[in-house]
């Protein structure tokens, strides 16, 4: 039993190390030797658990899919007791995803691997729990007649997917002093580049504030 526990602990350490390396370097630049060094195990110990880099990437992506699915499902459940609409769930779930990507190398590694490996295996594009949930919520929003006339649920899901991926990609850019606060007037660099230099979740909030009026029916005016 003790040997099995040590083996499982080593396996989990290797998975965590692989996530950090894949997150930082990507699939092509990552090597088994680099991952073994990050995990502080020998390469032989690593290949005992994962024979190839592809096996490691598959395991990391599986773990990432699980954690993103749990995150989105938990976020949606948090609105059940207060009558949350599909739109409410969409907004809350996307904020939960961005918080996850900010703090969890496993989740970020899964996103990076999905993008990079999709070039060799296009079938991977549909293997994403959070994108499926976004699409489902967009369809529910249409069924609830929350979307403006003519707004297509599939296009809404695609737009939100682009937003989440864009914010996650910007997390990988080096931070600048202007990241520390959001000023009321655009700084010259922000105006020139079109970038939002503020914390990731605040960026998402600003984007939602911009796009929501074009997607949903306006709130009824209270007399």
Secondary structure by P-SEA (a helix, b strand, c coil): caaaaaaaaaaaaaaaaaaaaaaccccccccaaaaaaaacccaaaaaaccccaaaaaaaaaaaaaaaaaaaaaaaaaaaccccccaaaaaaaaaaaaaaaaaccaaaaaaaaaaaaacccccccccccaaaaaaaaaaaaaaaaccccccccaaaaaaaaaaaaaaaaaaaacccccccccccccccaaaaacccccccaaaaaaaaaaaccccccccccccc
